[in-house]
């Protein structure tokens, strides 16, 4: 795995001491699919970073500088590109520095394993997502809830876990958004109180004309079809959730083909 | 500021790449008062780390090894010692490594400024604390709520801000616990749904026979006396909260003297 660090527009060898990303999770990240050196969804990833940076009130590094370094790191590769941007070095204490210089990290990882042809097997997680509207939707670095949820199982036959909020509504998988076909309409959970507004979720909402709603456990279990999605893995059909199982659904297969047609990284995964 | 890094029992020069503390805030920390090379409350700090490590399910480094390095770093100094322990390096994705090796960081900082003789001036923060019982009480590294709250003011005449939960009950200051004298009894907010179980809070509860309760804003404002406390600064009398003001209270002065008698770092701050 290749890793490069920068503070502002300067390359550095390592994470600086007293980095607020490490001290407080005071940062943001994006996980992006790279294909032949290009990040097809770059504009959407950068827009989400900008929303996060506004909410946390720090300046992002210069986008042109980041893109140059991305191109240099990728060098025509396929895989998953991760970008972390923290508020940068700071003193002890929560008060943010008056003029922080962001620390950003680029790393290139292998492409994810292709999802099983029959669809994913899911479980319900016990760990809940707390309601925090001030941070909801953002891909910030405070992710202990997801860590605890993902640590609930090690069985490799279980591919993902669904998480509920502390109020009981279904929000997402640990690292993917959720769509369900219910009442003849595609629905994805709202992410205005917790959860992450995924880049692939945004694409799928547009492609399906999906609506946002609060979803109960019973509504997910009664759905006619279910899929997960994220920007690294695209559209992931779901085959099983506990005792419930679903057969492959033509609308999900069609959506995968549409994604493959629009985003070259996902073309190889669709027959 | 002196900083030392270790992975397991090995000294390293920097934060390792892919550290889960930076990626997800997947770690714990302690902020301790050091006096002439000694950390008086070490056992209580280590106990809280152990509680946190159990909740996050990773092993702490060997305590004897950490204490040796603490002694070497402190070298008879006074000040504030910070210890961060993360789950250590890991791959991409939330799933914790099966056998993580913790990364820990020791840093020595100046002793805090002595609190103003008349008492602190507080404000109410707008940022709320989300309810997450699975993480409540722990001093973990997911601290964006405190960062956002502390960023609400820059006026140096305001010393701290009080935070409420998303349900409206008063929990703590951004970096200190809260005690109020109300109905002739000392009360401190419960930290079972959010907030941090402070080491100085534990000491003060014992010293005062204080009870834990959910506190409304009106109960704080109607209190006969209020103080904040943390392990770096001890007991901090409160003089003002918005329009409300309090005169110095003999019970708070007495508690400060008692702390000074028991914990040598705080002796210099009491007349």
Interface residues (C-beta under 8 A of the other chain):
Chain A: X1 X3 X13 X14 X15 X17 X18 X19 X20 X21 X22 X23 X24 X25 X26 X27 X29 X31 X56 X57 X80 X82 X84 X86 X91 X92 X93 X94 X95 X96 X98 X105 X107 X109 X127 X128 X130 X131 X132 X134 X135 X140 X141 X142 X143 X144 X145 X146 X147 X148 X149 X150 X151 X154 X166 X174 X175 X194
Chain B: X1 X3 X13 X14 X15 X17 X18 X19 X20 X21 X22 X23 X24 X25 X26 X27 X29 X31 X56 X57 X80 X82 X84 X86 X91 X92 X93 X94 X95 X96 X98 X105 X107 X109 X127 X128 X130 X131 X132 X134 X135 X140 X141 X142 X143 X144 X145 X146 X147 X148 X149 X150 X151 X154 X166 X174 X175 X194
